Every structure is written in structure tokens, then in C-alpha cells.
Amino acid sequence: MLETNDVGQTIRFYENVLGFSCSGKFPDDGHPTWASLCRDGIEIMFSARNEHRAETAAFAQAVLTGSLYLKTDDVDALWEQIKDKVTIEYPIESFAYGMREFAMRDCNGYLLQFGQELSETEVPADDDAE
């Protein structure tokens, strides 16, 4: 469950840019405070910030010390679909640890990494990574 300042904006971003579907939201009156977004077996839930928590006021932006790492079967196709629509943290690349991946920021500032496992023959040597 990730917090956001605007659940409706987050729903639109995940649907229109990343191809997710909203599988549920509450309330359903146009100003949701909670939503569940799904794509290819992945579910991410978002909620409005809790006004009653003292630390909420201090964080206007997303606060996450890591990233969400999402595995996909065709990372190159996903890269082509969204690379010009999002803020890229690092472009698509094949890494010596056996993954082809890229990273982007969502509309809230959360870091999303998308990756696909490489076959043994596709793994670059440390000095050959693109």
C-alpha cells in the first residue's frame, strides 16, 4: 500500500501510461481515497495520506527508501511503450547479474524498476554491459 496526495491522478497515470486496470476504488464517487491497480498478475494499492498521522504533513512527496521491482516477460516492448511518457531514472540496459531492466518514476515520485531475466547466452560480461 503506497500513499499518494491524489488517488484519482494516480489511477489515471497507471491506467493511461502503464496499462494497469483499476480493479477497485473507494469511494466510487470521483474522489477516491483508496484504489487497487492491476496488470499481468501484479496488484498495487494506493491510499490517500492519513491526515491524522503527525509525519504525514512533513511528506508532500513520495517517501520510499527503495523501489518496486516488477518482472515482465517483454521488458523491451514495455520500454518502447512508455519511455517517452515517463520520467526515466535509467534507460533499458542488460546487466551482468542476469537482468535486462530500466527504471522510471511514477506520477508520485515512486521508483519503479521493470526487469526481465536474461538467458545465460544473453548475459553480458561486466565490461560488456550496454
Stockholm file with secondary structure:
# STOCKHOLM 1.0

chainA/1-130         MLETNDVGQTIRFYENVLGFSCSGKFPDDGHPTWASLCRDGIEIMFSARNEHRAETAAFAQAVLTGSLYLKTDDVDALWEQIKDKVTIEYPIESFAYGMREFAMRDCNGYLLQFGQELSETEVPADDDAE
#=GR chainA/1-130 SS CEEESCHHHHHHHHHHTTCCEEEEEESCSSCCSEEEEEETTEEEEEEECCTTSGGGGGCSSCCCSSCEEEECSCHHHHHHHHTTTSEEEEEEEECTTSEEEEEEECTTSCEEEEEEECCTTTCCCTTTCC
#=GC SS_cons         CEEESCHHHHHHHHHHTTCCEEEEEESCSSCCSEEEEEETTEEEEEEECCTTSGGGGGCSSCCCSSCEEEECSCHHHHHHHHTTTSEEEEEEEECTTSEEEEEEECTTSCEEEEEEECCTTTCCCTTTCC
//
